[in-house]
Amino acid sequence: MMALSVSLMNAQNYDLVVAKDGSGDFDNIQDAINAIRDYKPEGRQRILVKKGVYEEKVIVPAYKTNISLIGEDRDSTILVWHDHANMRTKSGWPAFNLSDERNAQAGMNNKNHRKIGTFQSFTLRVDGLGFECENMTISNDAMTHWNRTWSNDRSNHNGVGQAVAVHVEGDRTVFRNCRLLGFQDTLFTGNDDSRQVYYNCYIEGTVDFIFGPATCWFEECELHALSNGYLTAASTPGNHPYGYVFYRCRVTADPSVTSEWLGRPWRNYASVVFRECELPAVINPKGWHNWNDPAREKTARYYEIKNYGPGAALDARVPWMRKMQPVESNQLKFGRVLSRPSNKWDANFRPAELQSLALAFCDERLGEGTPYVAGTLEPNPLPKNPEDYVEPLVMKFNGVDCTTFVEYMSAAMLGRVYTPTDPTDSIMKRFVTALRYRNGVRGNYATRKHYFSEWIADNEAQGLLTEVTSSIPGAKKQKKTINYMTSNRAQYPQLAASDSLTRAIRRVEERLSAQSTWYIPKSQIHKVYKYMHEGDIVVFVSNTKGLDVFHCGFIWWPDPEYNEPQLLHASSSEHRVTVGRFSLADYAQAIPTCQGIRILRLNAQ
């Protein structure tokens, strides 16, 4: 599984920053969570956790809602603690500092003290509604921490018991691109009414390492068995139609593993589905265990649908594994699994898709789109002192030009906002600000990135996108004098009214003029289609004196096998957002002022 880094590294775009080196707002995660406003924060609160090992036990209380904990890098941003079920303290409540934890480990034979138990052994506990975690490793390393030779002899010399890495009680919880590491009981999906999503995560353990009563959707995850045991121990309530659904996941195992069960029912009515998953040869041919209780065979709801790999053969499966009818299988989608009759949840956990987002600006036929409207960012009337005027963040979705359309769509993809039509959405605001203003800091007219060459360079520096033009065969390098805005000052009311703003824009032009850029000549576009992806931003390079770029949009290419890429854009000639009627190459060839194109790829995965 590929480790990904956070796509947006500009601290201006986070509410709080945690850094071990003291460069952030806090040097530990718990203090940052405590600092978030209780119950009703102003929109989703984003906490950036920079690379480092954070040795702490963390709780997200029920009164801390809609928090996103985002690591700088999945494999290098590590939250770890060492508690396990057999530790004893006077109160039975776990320790929150290393000294008390060592005392709890040393006191395991003190019968006057109480065991902390499985459910207090967590490294991270989530009680708050709407919690999201991304690009982090969360580990309970109790087994190896207290048994330093475990990796060599696999022996538990020090009585380590169950040790939970992540304990989730809160509803609407999402873990995305995370590693959850433990041994027995790695992930406890607590609370009957909790709904949870795990997307593109790596989860490892020994016995029952995914367990509990919550309704959970696992997609494109890797489940790694460290020893012979059971992947799941669900305890789904009988009145809930779904428990665990594993969709397009992959099961792997250490070389020493010889027999791994898909699951056993911790309680009656346990529900687990493996659908379109890769199962290795170490999967026990019987598949499912009854926890030595034949009565549970009557209520357990275990299903396997279209799995593959050497462990997917169904010939020897237990006879009490159930069969799902085709109509039921077709309804097995995350929206249906995670919905409640009176509490729908549209979980935004996958990368946003261009085609779905385009429908926010176009109807289903892409014929009648949002109107093209120029100048939506310009103040009217003109401010008296333009150089002192801080621009408001304009979010107008009922009329867009080519650049604002690209900004709104890009912000939605970066923030996984699936319906970018709400101007009050805090995530949309955050990403639009980052895309539109230099270094993501909104100020006067000159802080806006007017030249698209600066828009590209600044957003690439922020980690929002990557320009791929130079890697495409046939691309050419050029250096050009950029001065169109100051040479045509009268066309820009704020420049015409302010010498200070004009000087500021001239400094931008001088920087751009000193830089080399790459472009694909328009005569070569049709030869390099295979290097383009649907959803790439395409920028049209101008041969007009002093001007770098004259238009932009997205590559629209829903069926690469049978047609050529087209342009999804806000068209001034069509007066609306639409898909061009010609191929991308033909569109560029038809414009005399077009020199070629540049290709940008959003870091939205």
Buried (B, 14 or more C-beta within 10 A) or exposed (E): BEEBBBBBBBBBBBBBBBBBEEEBBBBBBBEBBBBBEEEEBEBBBBBBBBBBEBBBBBBBBBEBBBBBBBBBBBBBBBBBBBBBBBBBBEEEEBBBEEEEBBBBBEBBEEEEBBBBBBBBBBBBBBBBBBBBBBBBBBBBBBBBBBBEEBEEEBEBEBBBBBBBBBBBBBBBBBBBBBBBBBBBBBBBBBBEEBBBBBBBBBBBBBBBBBBBBBBBBBBBBBBBBBBBBBBBBBBBBEEBEBBBBBBEBBBBBBEEBEBBBBBBBBBBBBBBBBBEBBBBEBBBEBBBBBBEEEEBBEBBBBBBBEBEBEBBBEEEBBEBBEEBEEEEBEEBEBEEBBBEEEEEBEBBBBBBEBEEBBEBBBEEEBEEBBEBBBEBBEBEEEBEEBBEBEBEBEBEBEBBBBBBBBBBBBBBBBBBBBBBBBBEBBBBBBBBBBBBBBEBEBBBBBBBBBBBBBBBBBBBEBBBBBBBBBEBEEBBEEEBEBBBBBBEBEEBBBBBBBEBBBEBBBEBBEBBBEEEBBBBBBEBBBBBBEBBBBBBBBBBBBBEEBBBBBBBBBBBBEEEEEEBBBBBBBBEEBEBBBBBEEBBBBBBBEBEEBBBBBBBBBBBE
